[in-house]
Amino acid sequence: MNVITVTINGVEYNLRGEENEEYLHKVARYVDKRLKTIMDSNPKLSVAAAAILTALNAADDMFKCDLAYEELQVKIDKLLDTEKSLKEEIESLRKQLKYLEDYNFELQQKLKNITSKQYISEKEEELKKTKAEMKIVEESAKKYLKERNLLKNENKELKFELQSYKYKTMDLQHKLIEKGIDLAKEKKMRNPLIASE
C-alpha cells in the first residue's frame, strides 16, 4: 500500500492506495484543479459546497464514461457478429470458387478430347460464362476480404477506445472516492464537535 502526501486547495492530505504514487498524484492534481476552477468561478462558495460540486462533476463524468463504455461494447458485439457472418460468407465463396475451378478444369479436359466444332463452340461459351462467374466470385471475395480487414481495424480501434474508457472510468471512480474522503475530512474540520472527539 502506497502512502503519499498531496495538497488539495492548499491543504495537505495523506493518501493511501494500491495504485502507484504517480497515479495518486495525478488524481490529487485533478481534484485540486477541478475544485479551484469551481471556487474561482464562484468565490462565495464554501469549500464544502465546492467539494460537493466537484464530486458531482466527477460522478457525472464517470456515468458518462460508463454509458460510452456500454455503447462501445454494443458496437464491438455487432462488429464481432458482422465479422463472424463475413467469415462464413467468405468460406462459402471459397467453396464456390473451388467448385468452379474444378468444373473449369473438367471442361478444359473434355475440350481436349472432343473434335466436334459445334460441341467445342458450345463448351467454349460455357467456359466463358464460367470464367465470368469466377471473376464475379473472385471480386466478391476480394470485396468481402477488404471489408473484413476494415472491420478488423475498426474493431481494434474500438477495443482500444473501450480500454481507454475503462481507465477513465476507474480514474473517475477513484476521484469520486477521494472527493468523499475530502468531504468527510472537511466536515470533520468544520464541525467542532467531531474535531474535539
trRosetta pair geometry for C-beta under 8 A, 3 or more apart (Angstrom, degrees):
i j d omega theta_ij theta_ji phi_ij phi_ji
1 16 5.6 15 167 -174 114 100
1 17 7.0 160 -158 81 78 12
1 18 6.3 -54 -110 -85 64 56
2 16 6.9 165 84 -149 49 50
2 17 5.9 -24 60 67 94 66
2 18 7.3 112 13 -143 89 10
2 19 6.9 -79 36 79 130 49
2 20 6.6 106 -39 -142 160 27
2 21 5.5 -146 -175 -68 145 72
2 24 6.4 -153 103 -16 128 146
3 14 6.1 2 -173 -178 97 102
3 15 7.1 167 -150 84 48 46
3 16 5.0 -14 -98 -97 77 81
4 14 7.4 167 85 -152 31 57
4 15 5.4 -15 61 58 81 95
4 21 5.2 122 -68 -135 141 92
4 24 5.3 139 37 101 134 139
4 25 6.7 -76 133 -61 157 83
5 12 5.5 2 -177 -171 105 109
5 13 7.2 160 -153 79 58 36
5 14 5.6 -33 -96 -96 70 65
5 15 7.6 162 -98 14 19 77
6 12 7.1 157 82 -149 32 60
6 13 5.6 -22 64 61 83 87
6 15 5.6 19 5 -9 117 122
6 24 7.0 -139 -49 142 132 93
6 25 6.4 177 -102 -115 113 59
6 28 3.5 -91 -175 -146 154 164
6 29 8.0 -115 -158 -44 122 59
6 32 7.9 -137 158 -43 109 124
7 10 6.6 2 180 -123 106 13
7 11 6.8 154 -153 72 66 29
7 12 5.3 -35 -94 -91 74 64
7 13 7.6 152 -99 15 25 74
7 28 7.5 94 49 159 37 127
7 32 7.0 52 106 -100 65 143
8 11 6.0 -31 69 62 68 83
8 13 6.1 -5 17 5 109 123
8 28 5.9 -118 -65 -166 102 87
8 31 5.6 -21 -127 104 130 110
8 32 4.6 -136 -128 -83 67 88
8 35 6.5 73 178 28 97 153
8 182 6.4 -66 95 -117 153 136
9 32 6.3 -162 -37 -134 58 76
9 35 5.2 -76 -59 119 114 139
9 36 6.7 -180 -96 -67 77 79
9 39 7.3 99 -122 -10 118 156
9 47 6.4 135 145 -137 158 114
9 50 8.0 126 -98 99 149 135
13 28 7.6 -171 60 -125 113 122
13 181 7.8 113 -173 123 142 115
13 182 7.0 -65 -83 -99 161 85
13 185 6.9 -170 -114 14 116 177
15 24 5.1 167 107 -173 139 124
15 27 7.9 155 -156 78 162 121
15 28 6.6 -126 -31 -66 151 120
15 178 7.2 -8 -120 -119 120 111
17 23 7.8 -111 104 94 138 109
17 24 5.4 165 43 -89 131 117
17 174 7.6 46 -132 -145 149 120
19 23 4.1 -88 158 83 125 137
19 24 5.7 152 87 -51 108 83
19 174 7.4 8 -15 -119 151 152
20 23 5.1 96 61 8 73 103
20 24 7.3 -143 100 -4 38 90
21 24 5.6 -58 -148 39 35 110
21 25 6.2 35 155 -19 70 105
22 25 5.8 -55 -149 37 29 110
22 26 6.3 33 151 -23 63 107
23 26 5.5 -54 -150 33 32 116
23 27 6.5 34 152 -20 65 102
24 27 5.7 -49 -150 33 33 113
24 28 6.4 32 152 -17 64 106
25 28 5.6 -56 -147 38 33 111
25 29 6.2 35 154 -20 67 105
26 29 5.8 -52 -146 35 29 110
26 30 6.4 33 153 -22 62 105
26 171 8.0 -60 117 -140 116 115
27 30 5.7 -56 -153 33 30 113
27 31 6.5 26 153 -16 65 106
27 171 7.0 -160 -96 -160 90 78
27 174 5.3 -79 -117 121 142 119
27 175 5.8 -157 -155 -83 93 73
27 178 5.9 146 151 -24 120 158
28 31 5.8 -55 -148 38 32 109
28 32 6.1 34 153 -20 66 109
28 178 7.3 -139 -87 -169 61 154
29 32 5.6 -55 -144 38 30 113
29 33 6.1 31 157 -20 65 107
30 33 5.9 -57 -149 36 27 110
30 34 6.4 22 157 -14 64 108
30 171 7.8 80 4 168 172 110
30 175 6.1 -70 101 -106 128 126
31 34 5.9 -58 -146 40 29 108
31 35 6.0 28 156 -20 65 111
31 54 6.5 82 -156 162 73 138
31 58 7.7 -8 -103 -69 80 141
31 175 5.9 176 -71 -148 96 91
31 178 5.7 -105 -64 110 153 129
31 179 6.5 -168 -130 -74 121 80
31 182 7.0 163 170 -27 143 155
32 35 5.8 -58 -144 38 26 111
32 36 6.2 23 158 -16 64 109
33 36 5.9 -57 -145 38 27 108
33 37 6.3 31 155 -23 63 107
34 37 5.7 -53 -149 33 30 114
34 38 6.6 27 155 -16 64 105
34 54 4.8 119 120 -138 112 102
34 57 6.2 -166 -169 83 130 139
34 58 7.1 98 129 -58 174 95
35 38 6.0 -58 -153 37 30 108
35 39 6.2 21 154 -12 66 111
35 50 5.6 87 -158 140 77 113
35 51 6.5 6 -119 -91 114 60
35 54 4.8 -21 -82 -74 71 152
36 39 5.7 -59 -140 44 32 107
36 40 5.8 33 159 -22 68 109
37 40 5.9 -55 -142 37 24 110
37 41 6.4 20 158 -16 61 110
38 41 6.0 -60 -148 38 27 107
38 42 6.8 -32 168 35 63 98
38 45 6.8 -56 142 67 94 162
38 50 4.7 151 104 -150 120 91
38 53 5.1 156 -152 96 150 128
38 54 5.8 -126 0 -64 148 85
38 57 7.7 -153 -68 -13 127 143
39 42 7.0 -87 -143 66 25 64
39 43 6.8 57 169 -108 68 46
39 45 6.0 -127 -115 69 63 114
39 47 7.5 2 -95 -105 130 59
39 50 4.7 8 -69 -119 87 156
40 43 7.2 10 -139 -70 26 78
42 45 4.7 68 107 -20 106 111
42 50 7.8 -177 72 -91 100 97
45 49 4.6 -129 -166 87 94 119
45 50 4.7 111 126 -58 130 90
45 53 7.4 -43 -156 4 153 139
46 49 4.6 94 53 7 81 100
46 50 6.9 -148 92 -3 41 86
47 50 5.7 -56 -146 41 32 111
47 51 6.1 36 152 -24 66 106
47 186 5.9 -151 113 -143 110 134
48 51 5.6 -53 -148 34 29 113
48 52 6.5 30 152 -19 63 102
48 183 6.8 87 -145 -142 75 79
48 186 5.1 170 -91 133 80 134
48 187 6.8 86 -118 -72 125 70
48 190 6.7 -53 -50 -5 129 158
49 52 5.7 -51 -151 34 33 111
49 53 6.5 32 151 -16 65 104
50 53 5.7 -54 -148 39 34 111
50 54 6.2 38 151 -22 66 105
51 54 5.5 -51 -147 36 32 114
51 55 6.3 33 152 -20 64 104
51 179 6.3 159 179 -161 85 86
51 182 5.6 -149 -146 113 130 112
51 183 4.9 166 131 -87 132 83
51 186 5.8 -177 -1 0 163 160
52 55 5.6 -53 -148 36 32 112
52 56 6.3 35 151 -21 65 104
52 183 6.6 83 -73 -112 69 131
53 56 5.5 -51 -146 35 33 113
53 57 6.4 36 153 -20 65 103
54 57 5.7 -53 -149 35 31 111
54 58 6.4 30 152 -17 64 106
54 179 5.9 -165 104 -122 98 125
55 58 5.7 -54 -147 38 32 111
55 59 6.2 33 153 -20 65 105
55 176 6.2 89 -155 -137 82 66
55 179 3.6 159 -93 146 94 146
55 180 6.8 101 -127 -58 138 60
55 183 6.6 -21 -40 -42 146 133
56 59 5.6 -54 -146 37 31 111
56 60 6.3 36 152 -23 64 104
57 60 5.5 -51 -148 33 32 115
57 61 6.5 33 152 -18 64 103
58 61 5.7 -52 -151 36 33 112
58 62 6.3 35 150 -22 65 106
58 172 5.6 169 -180 -158 82 83
58 175 4.4 -140 -152 115 140 120
58 176 5.0 -175 117 -74 121 73
58 179 5.9 179 35 -25 147 146
59 62 5.5 -53 -148 35 34 114
59 63 6.4 32 155 -18 67 103
59 172 7.6 137 -98 166 24 110
59 176 5.5 87 -76 -109 76 124
60 63 6.0 -55 -147 36 29 107
60 64 6.4 29 154 -18 64 107
61 64 5.7 -58 -149 37 30 111
61 65 6.3 31 153 -19 65 106
61 168 7.8 -107 155 163 103 105
61 172 5.1 -154 100 -118 102 136
62 65 5.7 -55 -151 36 30 111
62 66 6.4 35 149 -22 64 103
62 169 6.0 91 -150 -143 75 65
62 172 3.5 -177 -82 126 89 133
62 173 6.0 111 -131 -62 136 61
62 175 7.8 -164 -57 57 115 106
62 176 6.2 -30 -28 -37 153 132
63 66 5.4 -49 -149 33 35 116
63 67 6.5 36 152 -19 65 101
64 67 5.7 -51 -150 35 34 111
64 68 6.3 34 151 -18 66 105
65 68 5.5 -53 -145 39 33 112
65 69 6.1 40 151 -25 65 105
65 165 5.3 170 -168 -165 89 87
65 168 4.8 -152 -128 106 144 111
65 169 4.4 -169 119 -77 129 80
65 172 6.1 163 19 9 144 147
66 69 5.5 -52 -149 33 30 116
66 70 6.5 30 153 -19 64 103
66 169 6.0 100 -69 -120 69 126
67 70 5.7 -53 -150 35 32 110
67 71 6.4 31 152 -18 65 105
68 71 5.7 -54 -148 37 32 111
68 72 6.3 33 153 -18 65 106
68 165 5.3 -147 101 -127 109 142
69 72 5.8 -56 -149 38 28 111
69 73 6.4 33 151 -23 63 105
69 162 6.4 94 -140 -147 72 75
69 165 4.5 -176 -80 126 86 133
69 166 6.5 102 -119 -71 129 62
69 169 6.3 -10 -41 -45 145 142
70 73 5.5 -51 -149 32 32 115
70 74 6.6 35 152 -20 64 101
71 74 5.7 -51 -153 32 34 111
71 75 6.5 34 149 -18 65 104
72 75 5.5 -52 -149 36 36 113
72 76 6.2 37 152 -21 68 104
72 158 5.8 172 -164 -171 96 94
72 161 6.0 -150 -128 103 144 106
72 162 4.6 -177 129 -88 138 91
72 165 6.4 160 14 18 150 152
73 76 5.6 -51 -146 35 31 112
73 77 6.4 35 152 -21 64 103
73 162 6.7 105 -68 -128 66 130
74 77 5.7 -53 -150 34 31 113
74 78 6.5 30 151 -18 64 104
75 78 5.7 -56 -151 36 32 110
75 79 6.3 32 152 -19 66 107
75 158 5.8 -136 105 -144 118 147
76 79 5.6 -54 -146 38 32 112
76 80 6.3 35 153 -21 65 104
76 155 6.6 96 -135 -143 77 80
76 158 5.2 -177 -79 123 90 132
76 159 6.7 96 -115 -74 131 72
76 162 6.6 -8 -43 -51 141 149
77 80 5.7 -53 -149 34 30 112
77 81 6.5 32 151 -19 63 104
78 81 5.6 -54 -152 36 33 112
78 82 6.3 33 150 -19 66 106
79 82 5.5 -52 -145 38 33 112
79 83 6.1 37 153 -22 66 104
79 151 5.7 172 -160 -172 97 100
79 154 6.5 -148 -126 99 142 107
79 155 4.8 176 137 -89 142 96
79 158 6.8 153 5 33 156 154
80 83 5.5 -50 -145 35 31 114
80 84 6.4 34 153 -21 63 103
80 155 7.2 105 -67 -126 67 132
81 84 5.7 -53 -151 34 31 111
81 85 6.4 30 151 -18 64 107
82 85 5.6 -56 -149 38 32 112
82 86 6.2 31 153 -19 66 107
82 151 6.0 -137 104 -142 119 151
83 86 5.7 -55 -145 38 30 110
83 87 6.3 35 154 -23 64 103
83 148 6.5 96 -134 -143 75 84
83 151 5.5 -172 -80 121 89 134
83 152 7.0 97 -115 -74 127 71
83 155 6.9 2 -51 -54 140 150
84 87 5.7 -52 -150 32 30 113
84 88 6.6 29 152 -17 63 104
85 88 5.8 -55 -153 35 32 110
85 89 6.3 29 151 -18 66 107
86 89 5.5 -54 -144 38 34 111
86 90 6.1 37 155 -22 67 105
86 144 5.6 174 -162 -173 97 100
86 147 6.5 -145 -130 98 144 108
86 148 4.8 177 131 -87 142 99
86 151 7.0 149 10 30 157 153
87 90 5.7 -53 -146 36 29 111
87 91 6.4 32 153 -20 63 105
87 148 7.2 104 -67 -124 66 136
88 91 5.7 -53 -151 34 31 113
88 92 6.5 33 150 -20 63 105
89 92 5.5 -53 -151 35 34 113
89 93 6.3 34 150 -19 66 105
89 144 5.9 -137 103 -142 115 153
90 93 5.6 -53 -147 37 33 112
90 94 6.4 38 152 -23 65 102
90 141 6.4 96 -140 -142 78 80
90 144 5.2 -170 -81 117 91 133
90 145 6.5 98 -120 -71 132 74
90 148 6.9 -16 -47 -42 143 148
91 94 5.6 -50 -149 32 32 113
91 95 6.7 33 151 -19 63 102
92 95 5.8 -53 -154 33 33 111
92 96 6.5 33 149 -18 65 104
93 96 5.5 -52 -147 37 35 113
93 97 6.2 38 152 -22 67 105
93 137 5.9 167 -163 -170 93 91
93 140 6.0 -148 -129 103 141 110
93 141 4.6 177 132 -85 139 94
93 144 6.8 153 6 31 156 148
94 97 5.5 -52 -146 36 31 114
94 98 6.3 34 153 -20 64 104
94 141 6.9 103 -68 -122 65 134
95 98 5.7 -52 -149 35 31 112
95 99 6.4 34 151 -20 64 104
96 99 5.6 -54 -151 35 32 113
96 100 6.3 29 153 -17 66 106
96 137 5.6 -143 108 -138 117 141
97 100 5.8 -55 -147 38 30 109
97 101 6.3 32 153 -20 64 105
97 134 6.8 92 -135 -142 75 80
97 137 5.2 179 -81 131 86 132
97 138 6.7 97 -116 -74 126 70
97 141 6.6 -6 -49 -44 141 149
98 101 5.7 -53 -147 36 30 112
98 102 6.4 30 154 -18 64 105
99 102 5.8 -57 -151 37 30 110
99 103 6.2 29 152 -19 65 109
100 103 5.5 -53 -143 39 32 113
100 104 6.1 38 154 -23 65 106
100 130 6.0 166 -164 -171 97 93
100 133 6.2 -150 -127 103 142 110
100 134 4.9 178 133 -87 141 93
100 137 6.6 158 10 26 155 156
101 104 5.6 -51 -146 35 30 114
101 105 6.4 34 152 -21 63 103
101 134 7.2 100 -67 -122 67 130
102 105 5.6 -53 -152 33 31 113
102 106 6.6 33 150 -19 64 103
103 106 5.7 -51 -151 34 33 112
103 107 6.5 34 151 -19 65 104
103 130 6.4 -146 106 -139 113 138
104 107 5.7 -53 -149 35 32 112
104 108 6.5 32 153 -19 64 105
104 127 6.8 94 -137 -138 81 82
104 130 5.3 171 -86 135 92 138
104 131 7.2 94 -117 -71 131 71
104 134 7.0 3 -52 -54 142 145
105 108 5.8 -55 -150 35 31 111
105 109 6.5 32 152 -19 65 104
106 109 5.7 -56 -151 35 32 112
106 110 6.4 30 153 -18 66 105
107 110 5.7 -55 -148 37 33 110
107 111 6.3 37 152 -24 66 105
107 123 5.9 171 -167 -174 101 104
107 126 6.4 -150 -133 103 144 115
107 127 5.4 177 129 -85 144 95
107 130 6.9 169 9 12 158 161
108 111 5.6 -51 -147 32 32 115
108 112 6.8 38 153 -24 62 101
108 127 7.4 93 -68 -116 73 131
109 112 5.8 -52 -157 27 33 114
109 113 6.9 14 153 -7 64 111
110 113 6.0 -70 -153 44 35 103
110 114 6.1 11 161 -9 73 118
110 123 6.6 -143 98 -138 113 152
111 114 6.4 -68 -134 41 27 98
111 120 6.0 90 -144 -129 89 83
111 123 5.4 -172 -85 115 98 142
111 124 7.4 92 -118 -67 136 73
111 127 7.6 -2 -52 -52 144 142
114 119 5.3 -81 147 104 139 136
114 120 6.4 -177 98 -67 103 83
114 123 7.6 111 61 -4 139 153
115 120 7.8 -40 178 -40 17 122
116 119 3.8 63 86 14 115 113
116 120 6.4 174 90 -14 58 83
117 120 5.6 -56 -145 38 30 111
117 121 6.1 33 154 -23 65 105
118 121 5.6 -53 -149 34 30 113
118 122 6.4 30 153 -17 65 104
119 122 5.8 -54 -150 36 32 110
119 123 6.1 26 154 -15 66 110
120 123 5.7 -59 -145 42 30 108
120 124 6.1 35 154 -25 66 105
121 124 5.7 -51 -146 32 28 113
121 125 6.6 31 152 -20 61 102
122 125 5.7 -55 -157 32 32 112
122 126 6.5 32 147 -17 65 104
123 126 5.3 -48 -148 36 38 115
123 127 6.2 44 149 -24 66 103
124 127 5.3 -50 -147 35 33 116
124 128 6.5 39 150 -22 64 99
125 128 5.6 -48 -151 31 33 113
125 129 6.6 32 150 -16 63 103
126 129 5.7 -55 -152 37 33 111
126 130 6.2 35 150 -21 67 107
127 130 5.5 -52 -145 36 32 113
127 131 6.2 33 154 -20 65 104
128 131 5.7 -53 -147 36 30 110
128 132 6.3 31 152 -20 64 105
129 132 5.6 -54 -149 35 31 112
129 133 6.3 31 151 -18 65 105
130 133 5.6 -54 -148 37 31 111
130 134 6.2 35 150 -22 65 105
131 134 5.4 -50 -146 35 32 115
131 135 6.3 37 152 -23 64 102
132 135 5.6 -51 -151 32 31 113
132 136 6.6 32 150 -18 63 103
133 136 5.7 -53 -151 35 34 112
133 137 6.3 33 151 -18 67 106
134 137 5.6 -55 -147 39 32 111
134 138 6.1 33 153 -21 66 106
135 138 5.7 -53 -146 36 30 111
135 139 6.3 30 154 -19 64 105
136 139 5.8 -55 -149 37 29 110
136 140 6.3 30 152 -19 64 106
137 140 5.6 -53 -148 37 31 112
137 141 6.2 33 152 -21 65 105
138 141 5.6 -53 -147 35 31 112
138 142 6.4 32 153 -19 65 104
139 142 5.7 -52 -148 36 32 111
139 143 6.2 35 151 -22 64 106
140 143 5.5 -54 -149 35 31 114
140 144 6.3 26 155 -15 66 106
141 144 5.9 -56 -146 39 30 107
141 145 6.2 31 154 -19 65 107
142 145 5.7 -55 -146 38 30 111
142 146 6.2 31 154 -20 65 106
143 146 5.8 -56 -150 36 28 111
143 147 6.3 26 153 -16 64 107
144 147 5.5 -52 -143 39 34 111
144 148 6.1 40 153 -24 65 104
145 148 5.5 -51 -146 34 31 114
145 149 6.5 32 153 -19 63 103
146 149 5.8 -54 -152 34 31 111
146 150 6.5 32 150 -18 64 104
147 150 5.6 -52 -150 36 34 113
147 151 6.3 33 152 -18 66 105
148 151 5.7 -56 -148 38 31 110
148 152 6.3 37 151 -25 65 103
149 152 5.4 -48 -147 31 33 115
149 153 6.5 32 154 -17 64 102
150 153 5.8 -55 -152 36 31 109
150 154 6.3 29 151 -16 66 106
151 154 5.5 -53 -143 40 34 111
151 155 6.0 41 152 -26 66 105
152 155 5.5 -53 -149 34 29 115
152 156 6.5 32 151 -21 63 101
153 156 5.6 -50 -152 31 33 112
153 157 6.5 32 151 -17 65 104
154 157 5.6 -54 -151 37 35 112
154 158 6.2 33 152 -19 67 106
155 158 5.7 -54 -146 38 30 110
155 159 6.3 33 153 -22 64 104
156 159 5.7 -53 -149 34 31 111
156 160 6.4 30 152 -18 64 104
157 160 5.7 -54 -151 36 32 111
157 161 6.2 30 151 -17 66 106
158 161 5.5 -52 -144 39 34 111
158 162 6.0 40 152 -24 66 104
159 162 5.5 -50 -146 35 31 115
159 163 6.4 34 152 -20 63 102
160 163 5.7 -52 -152 33 32 111
160 164 6.4 35 149 -21 64 104
161 164 5.4 -52 -151 34 35 116
161 165 6.5 34 151 -18 66 102
162 165 5.7 -53 -150 36 32 110
162 166 6.5 39 149 -25 64 101
163 166 5.5 -48 -153 28 35 116
163 167 6.7 33 151 -16 65 101
164 167 5.9 -55 -155 36 33 109
164 168 6.4 32 149 -18 66 106
165 168 5.4 -52 -144 38 36 113
165 169 6.1 41 154 -24 67 103
166 169 5.7 -55 -151 34 29 112
166 170 6.5 28 151 -17 64 104
167 170 5.6 -52 -147 37 34 110
167 171 6.2 37 152 -22 66 105
168 171 5.4 -52 -147 36 32 115
168 172 6.3 30 154 -17 65 105
169 172 5.8 -55 -147 38 30 108
169 173 6.3 33 152 -22 64 104
170 173 5.6 -53 -148 34 32 113
170 174 6.5 32 153 -18 64 103
171 174 5.9 -56 -154 35 30 110
171 175 6.4 32 148 -21 64 106
172 175 5.3 -50 -146 35 36 115
172 176 6.3 40 153 -23 66 102
173 176 5.6 -51 -149 33 32 112
173 177 6.6 33 151 -18 63 102
174 177 5.7 -53 -151 35 34 112
174 178 6.3 33 152 -18 66 106
175 178 5.6 -56 -148 38 32 111
175 179 6.3 37 151 -23 65 104
176 179 5.6 -49 -149 32 32 114
176 180 6.6 35 151 -20 62 101
177 180 5.7 -53 -155 33 33 113
177 181 6.5 32 148 -18 66 104
178 181 5.5 -52 -149 36 36 112
178 182 6.1 36 152 -19 68 105
179 182 5.6 -52 -143 38 32 111
179 183 6.1 34 155 -21 65 106
180 183 5.7 -53 -145 36 29 111
180 184 6.4 30 154 -19 63 105
181 184 5.8 -55 -151 36 30 110
181 185 6.4 29 151 -18 64 106
182 185 5.6 -56 -149 37 32 111
182 186 6.1 34 152 -22 66 106
183 186 5.5 -52 -145 35 31 113
183 187 6.4 33 154 -19 64 103
184 187 5.8 -51 -148 35 31 111
184 188 6.3 32 152 -21 63 107
185 188 5.6 -56 -150 36 32 113
185 189 6.2 30 153 -19 66 107
186 189 5.7 -55 -147 37 31 110
186 190 6.2 17 158 -10 66 112
187 190 6.0 -64 -142 44 28 102
187 191 5.8 11 164 -9 68 117
187 194 7.0 33 129 43 82 162
188 191 6.3 -63 -133 43 23 99
188 194 4.8 -112 -134 121 65 129
188 195 6.0 122 163 -76 70 71
189 195 6.4 71 -127 -86 28 121
191 194 4.2 51 93 18 116 109
191 195 6.3 163 86 -16 59 89
192 195 5.5 -56 -137 41 34 113
192 196 6.1 33 163 -23 68 107
193 196 6.3 -58 -150 32 24 106
193 197 7.2 29 152 -28 57 102
194 197 6.0 -52 -160 20 36 114
